[in-house]
Amino acid sequence: MLSVVVGKRTAGSAVLLLEDVRDRLGGRVPELVTSDEYAAYPEALVAVFGQEVVPPRTGKPGRPAGPRLVPPEGLCHATVHKARAKGRVVAVESRVVLGELPAGAGVSTSYLERQNATDRHRNARKGRKTYRFSKGWAAHAAATAFTMYSYNFCWPVRTLRQGSRREGYRQRTPAMAAGLADHVWTLHEWLTLPGVTRARAPALDG
């Protein structure tokens, strides 16, 4: 899990999420972003990753067009459309919204949907139609941070393991697969790691 924003599903939340993703990628533009058909995503992608261009002068009277944001080169945003009948998915169609689909790339949201199911299983506060749901944002955000970050560092994922049944498997967490850890962390190790916060500039008087 690269990033998560706790809050309502709004255009502002989409921008916050993508800004954090951009920072974690070191500013690198992702080649492919797949999502459902939530209308805020294309505008948020351009707002966060877009490149500013100045349209050429047309030679016509009037004020020249000012700078505007356009999708960056190399970015593709594709969506998955699911047709349903009587509550069941009967067809799945992919649509390219921005850019061009990279050669050989597939459009799917199955990994995210699988992660959402795992998250609901590990975080009872996200269970639907139960009495365990969060009553306040602070507690919900804390529980989300705990389950998400412990998933990255402390949860060996079967599909990430290396080796074979005959030779034995080497269990790996998402953090190990991403090169952020060299072993499966225990919860005690993760919870007792000293936190690091960004230094703030001193306030200026006057």
Beta strands, then each sheet from edge to edge (+ up, - down):
strand 1: 32-35
strand 2: 51-53
strand 3: 68-70
strand 4: 76-85
strand 5: 88-98
strand 6: 162-164
strand 7: 168-170
sheet 1: 1+ 4+ 5-
sheet 2: 2+ 3-
sheet 3: 6+ 7-
end
